[in-house]
Amino acid sequence: MVRTPDTQYAHYKNEADALGLDLSDYYVYVMALHHDLPMPHYIQDRIDPAQYKLGA
């Protein structure tokens, strides 16, 4: 479980929606990018690789 500050929730939710991800998958997406780890297959299957950057 990830606790999201109320003041930041809408921002993260909008970013997740733009990528077609639910919020929990968006958190995994961001962590993989931040730590230079491979993108999980269940996220690769849902978004375009050109979107593999923050703020895409």
Long-range contacts (C-beta under 8 A, 24 or more apart in sequence): 2-27, 15-55, 18-56, 19-46, 19-47, 19-51, 19-56, 20-46, 20-47, 21-46, 21-47, 30-54
